[in-house]
Amino acid sequence: MNEHWEAWYEATQLIHNIPLDSSSADDGLYSPATTGTLALSASYAVAGGLMYTRNPYAMVTAGVILAIPDPVIFGIGMLLA
């Protein structure tokens, strides 16, 4: 397989294995893995919407969003949990 894919997969498995904080584990909110996935999905949706506008500045912004590595966006989403 691709070495970058293996590194990404290994990083996501480490993130999934992080135990939940006991102070927020039973509050019914999303898990860190779920919020990371939502943040990653939202970033692709926003970038796609910006590309669809055909505005050159919006397309550059979409390119910047897409240039951010997926594990970084996933990690930011985890911090929001």
Buried (B, 14 or more C-beta within 10 A) or exposed (E): EEEEEEEBEEBBEEBEEEEBEEEEEEEEEEBBBEBBBBBBEEBBEBBEEBBEEEEEEBBEBBEEBBEEEBBEBBBBBBEEB
